[in-house]
Amino acid sequence: MGDELVEREYMGKGRSRVWTYLILMVLLVAIAVVINLVVKNPEGAESGFRSFFGLPSWALALVTFIIGAVVFWLGLKVETDWPEAFGAFLIAASVAWGELIIGWDKFALGLVVIPYLIPIAVFAILLMYGMKKSV
């Protein structure tokens, strides 16, 4: 077995756990507010989806990518692993969104599955990098 250190706590200890619960609480409240707005005004939500504060449709994908990159980078600096996973998910989601904006079929390259594999590969590579750096 050697000198391998096995991580036994996914959420960390002490302060890390408090930050985990605090951030999860804020995310749940934000999700509840967004769902409430979508249910009350679906037409407004659809028009808001097409533009981000009056910016073009690619702006939300770029903002999601930047937020994901910051969360991933900050996740590398803390003990817990979930910020890295969440940041990797946001980056992969923005890659998928970018594929939709550019044109899903342009990424097919003869195989229908390739556009699906690109965000999954980005997510997996970022997770592997995060796990390697956190050891």
C-alpha positions in Angstrom: 0.0 0.0 0.0 2.9 2.3 0.6 2.6 6.0 1.6 -0.7 6.6 -0.3 -3.0 9.1 1.3 -6.6 8.2 0.9 -9.0 11.1 1.0 -11.9 10.2 3.4 -13.8 13.4 3.5 -15.3 14.8 0.3 -16.6 18.1 1.9 -13.5 18.8 4.0 -13.3 19.7 7.6 -14.3 22.7 9.8 -14.5 25.9 7.9 -14.6 24.1 4.5 -17.8 22.3 5.6 -19.3 25.6 6.7 -18.4 27.2 3.4 -19.8 24.2 1.6 -23.2 24.5 3.3 -23.3 28.3 2.9 -22.6 28.2 -0.8 -25.0 25.3 -1.4 -27.7 27.3 0.5 -27.1 30.4 -1.7 -27.2 28.2 -4.9 -30.5 26.6 -3.8 -32.1 30.0 -3.1 -30.9 31.3 -6.5 -32.3 28.2 -8.3 -35.6 28.6 -6.5 -35.8 32.3 -7.5 -35.0 31.5 -11.2 -37.6 28.7 -11.3 -40.1 31.0 -9.7 -39.4 33.7 -12.4 -39.7 31.1 -15.2 -43.0 29.7 -14.0 -44.5 33.1 -13.5 -43.4 34.6 -16.8 -42.3 32.0 -19.4 -42.3 34.5 -22.2 -39.9 36.8 -20.3 -37.7 33.9 -19.4 -37.5 32.9 -23.1 -36.5 36.4 -24.2 -34.0 36.6 -21.3 -32.5 33.3 -22.5 -31.9 34.8 -26.0 -30.0 37.8 -24.6 -28.1 38.5 -21.5 -28.7 42.1 -20.3 -29.1 43.2 -23.9 -25.8 41.5 -25.0 -25.7 38.9 -27.7 -26.5 35.2 -27.0 -22.9 34.2 -26.7 -22.4 36.5 -23.7 -24.1 34.2 -21.3 -21.9 31.3 -22.4 -18.8 33.5 -21.9 -19.9 34.7 -18.5 -20.6 31.0 -17.5 -17.2 30.0 -18.7 -15.5 32.8 -16.8 -17.4 32.0 -13.6 -16.6 28.3 -14.0 -12.9 29.0 -14.5 -12.8 31.2 -11.4 -14.7 28.6 -9.3 -12.5 25.8 -10.6 -9.3 27.9 -9.9 -10.6 28.7 -6.4 -11.5 25.0 -5.9 -7.9 24.1 -6.5 -6.9 26.2 -3.5 -9.3 24.7 -1.0 -9.5 21.2 0.6 -12.9 20.2 -0.7 -13.3 18.8 -4.2 -16.8 19.9 -5.1 -15.9 23.5 -6.2 -13.5 22.0 -8.8 -16.3 19.7 -10.0 -18.8 22.6 -10.1 -16.4 24.8 -11.9 -15.6 22.0 -14.4 -19.4 21.5 -14.9 -19.9 25.2 -15.6 -17.0 25.2 -18.1 -18.3 22.1 -19.9 -21.8 23.6 -20.0 -20.5 26.8 -21.6 -18.6 24.6 -24.1 -21.9 22.8 -25.0 -23.7 26.2 -25.2 -21.0 27.5 -27.5 -21.5 24.4 -29.7 -25.2 25.2 -29.9 -24.5 28.8 -30.8 -22.0 28.0 -33.5 -24.0 25.1 -34.8 -24.3 21.6 -33.3 -23.9 20.0 -36.7 -20.6 21.7 -37.5 -19.0 19.7 -34.7 -20.3 16.3 -35.9 -17.5 15.7 -38.4 -19.3 12.7 -39.8 -20.2 11.2 -36.3 -23.3 12.4 -34.5 -21.8 11.6 -31.1 -18.8 14.0 -31.3 -20.7 17.1 -30.2 -21.9 15.2 -27.2 -18.4 13.9 -26.3 -16.6 17.3 -26.5 -18.3 18.8 -23.3 -18.0 15.4 -21.5 -14.3 15.2 -22.4 -13.7 18.8 -21.2 -15.5 17.9 -17.9 -13.5 14.7 -17.4 -10.1 16.3 -18.2 -10.8 19.2 -15.8 -11.8 16.7 -13.1 -8.7 14.6 -13.6 -6.5 17.7 -13.5 -8.3 18.9 -10.3 -7.9 15.5 -8.6 -4.2 15.4 -9.6 -3.5 18.9 -8.2 -5.4 18.2 -5.0 -3.3 15.2 -4.0 
